[in-house]
Amino acid sequence: MSTTTRKVHVLWPNGHQTIESIGTDWLQAAADAGIAIPTGCLGGSCGACEIEVNGKVVRACISTVPPSKSRQLTVEFATDPYW
């Protein structure tokens, strides 16, 4: 796989756009984009860091930037009434 296909374009909730390497930790990618994703346990059990990536809810503390056929991902903050 070439290096261009190992990257994806990410549109963040604040309107920023970045190009991220597939496999980058979501928390690091967000920090590099100036986005603060709330965290709690940093182990995936509390759900404080949930984000939606192209409509799929993931826990940012234990997930990485996935490949995308379109090479584009849209991130939204998941809403949880308990946080």
C-alpha positions in Angstrom: 0.0 0.0 0.0 1.4 3.4 -0.9 1.9 6.2 1.6 -1.0 8.2 0.1 -3.4 5.4 0.8 -2.2 5.1 4.4 -3.6 8.6 5.1 -7.2 9.8 5.5 -8.7 13.3 5.5 -10.5 14.0 8.8 -13.2 16.7 9.2 -13.5 17.6 12.9 -16.5 19.0 14.8 -14.9 22.5 15.0 -14.6 22.7 11.2 -10.8 22.0 11.2 -9.6 19.5 8.6 -6.5 17.4 9.0 -4.8 14.6 7.2 -4.1 11.7 9.5 -2.1 8.5 9.2 -4.2 5.3 9.5 -3.5 3.8 12.9 -2.9 7.1 14.7 -4.5 7.2 18.2 -7.7 9.2 18.1 -6.7 11.2 21.2 -3.4 12.2 19.6 -5.0 13.1 16.2 -7.6 15.2 18.0 -4.9 17.0 20.1 -2.9 17.7 16.9 -6.1 19.3 15.4 -6.7 21.4 18.5 -9.7 19.3 19.7 -10.1 18.2 23.3 -11.8 14.9 23.6 -13.0 14.4 27.2 -11.5 11.3 28.9 -12.2 9.4 32.1 -10.7 6.0 32.6 -8.4 5.8 29.5 -9.2 2.1 29.3 -12.4 2.1 27.3 -14.8 1.3 30.0 -16.4 4.6 31.0 -17.4 6.0 27.6 -16.4 9.6 28.3 -14.3 9.7 25.2 -17.0 8.5 22.7 -16.9 10.1 19.3 -18.8 9.3 16.1 -16.7 8.5 13.1 -18.7 8.4 9.9 -21.7 7.6 12.1 -20.1 4.8 14.1 -19.6 5.3 17.8 -16.0 4.5 18.9 -14.1 5.1 22.2 -11.3 7.4 21.3 -9.0 6.3 24.1 -8.7 2.8 22.7 -9.3 3.4 19.0 -7.2 4.4 16.1 -7.9 6.2 12.9 -9.3 3.6 10.6 -8.9 3.2 6.8 -11.7 4.5 4.7 -12.5 3.6 1.1 -13.3 7.3 0.4 -10.2 8.3 2.4 -12.4 10.8 4.3 -13.7 10.6 7.9 -16.1 12.9 9.6 -15.9 13.1 13.4 -18.7 14.3 15.7 -18.9 14.3 19.4 -21.2 11.5 20.7 -23.7 12.8 23.2 -24.1 11.0 26.5 -26.6 12.4 29.0 -24.4 11.2 31.9 -21.3 13.2 31.0 
